[in-house]
Amino acid sequence: MSVKVDLDQLAATLADHPLGYLITVGDDHRAHTVAVDPVLRGGVLDIGRVGNSTRRNAAGHPDVTLLYPPADPGGYSLIVDGRAEVDGDVVHVTPERAVLHRPAVPGVPTASGCGDDCVPL
């Protein structure tokens, strides 16, 4: 089930996360991770040119994840789940779910009560 992502909020959040990683899965069910610098255009993340393994994985298993680590220690990681589309050697990802996530600090209430500190976008 998809949850609508607030694309305005996602665009603003991406500005605070300069480095991302695209995670795809191959036929062998192993994760393949590459550094990327996507641009959000018209509600779709333009990943740009990718290598053979990433392209093959995204075409065969289009459910992908983008992970952006926090810019500062203790900050939120941005996790975006989406659906990939391969066009030649370029990949585009339509966001389906996005969340800011960090481990909870013991004794401090969290935004979502999920056990960690999660903020859906």
C-alpha positions in Angstrom: 0.0 0.0 0.0 1.3 3.4 -0.9 1.2 6.4 1.3 1.1 9.8 -0.4 4.4 11.6 0.0 4.2 15.4 0.6 6.5 16.3 -2.4 7.0 19.9 -1.2 8.2 18.6 2.2 10.4 16.0 0.4 12.0 18.7 -1.8 12.8 20.8 1.3 14.2 17.8 3.1 16.3 16.7 0.2 18.1 20.1 0.4 19.4 19.1 3.9 20.6 15.7 2.7 23.4 16.3 0.1 24.5 12.6 -0.4 22.3 9.7 -1.1 22.5 6.0 -1.8 20.2 4.0 -4.2 19.6 0.5 -3.0 18.4 -2.1 -5.5 18.0 -5.9 -5.2 19.2 -8.4 -7.8 17.8 -11.8 -8.8 20.0 -13.3 -6.1 18.1 -11.2 -3.5 21.4 -9.4 -2.5 21.3 -5.6 -2.1 23.3 -3.5 -4.4 24.1 0.1 -3.2 25.5 3.0 -5.2 26.0 6.7 -4.3 23.7 9.0 -6.2 22.7 12.7 -6.4 19.1 12.6 -7.5 17.1 15.7 -8.5 13.3 15.9 -7.8 11.5 17.0 -10.9 7.7 16.9 -11.4 7.3 14.5 -8.4 9.9 12.0 -9.7 13.5 11.6 -8.6 15.9 11.7 -11.5 18.7 9.4 -10.5 20.7 10.0 -13.6 23.0 7.6 -15.3 23.7 4.3 -13.5 25.8 1.2 -14.1 24.8 -2.1 -15.5 24.0 -3.9 -12.2 21.8 -1.0 -10.9 20.0 -0.8 -14.2 19.4 -4.5 -14.4 18.2 -4.7 -10.8 15.9 -1.7 -11.1 14.4 -3.2 -14.3 13.9 -6.6 -12.8 12.9 -5.5 -9.3 11.6 -1.9 -9.5 10.9 -1.5 -5.8 13.9 0.5 -4.6 15.1 2.5 -1.6 17.0 5.8 -1.4 18.9 6.3 1.8 20.3 9.7 2.7 22.5 9.7 5.9 22.2 12.6 8.3 24.4 15.7 7.6 25.3 15.9 11.3 25.8 13.2 13.9 22.5 12.6 15.8 20.5 14.0 12.9 17.8 12.2 10.9 18.4 9.9 7.9 16.0 10.3 5.1 14.6 7.1 3.7 12.6 7.1 0.4 10.9 4.0 -0.9 9.8 4.2 -4.5 9.2 2.6 -7.8 12.0 2.7 -10.4 11.7 3.1 -14.1 14.6 2.5 -16.4 15.0 4.6 -19.5 18.2 3.6 -21.3 21.0 4.1 -18.8 19.0 6.5 -16.7 16.8 5.6 -13.7 13.8 7.6 -12.4 12.2 6.8 -9.1 8.6 7.8 -8.1 8.5 8.2 -4.3 5.8 6.1 -2.6 6.9 6.6 1.0 9.4 8.8 2.8 10.4 9.1 6.4 13.0 10.8 8.5 14.5 8.3 10.9 17.0 8.2 13.7 17.4 5.9 16.8 15.4 7.0 19.7 17.1 8.5 22.7 16.2 6.6 25.9 13.6 8.5 27.9 12.8 11.1 25.2 9.4 10.9 23.5 9.5 10.3 19.8 7.5 12.0 17.0 5.7 8.8 16.0 5.9 6.4 18.9 7.3 3.7 16.6 10.1 2.8 19.0 12.6 4.9 17.1 12.3 8.6 16.1 10.4 8.5 12.8 8.7 11.4 11.0 6.7 10.4 7.9 6.8 13.0 5.1 
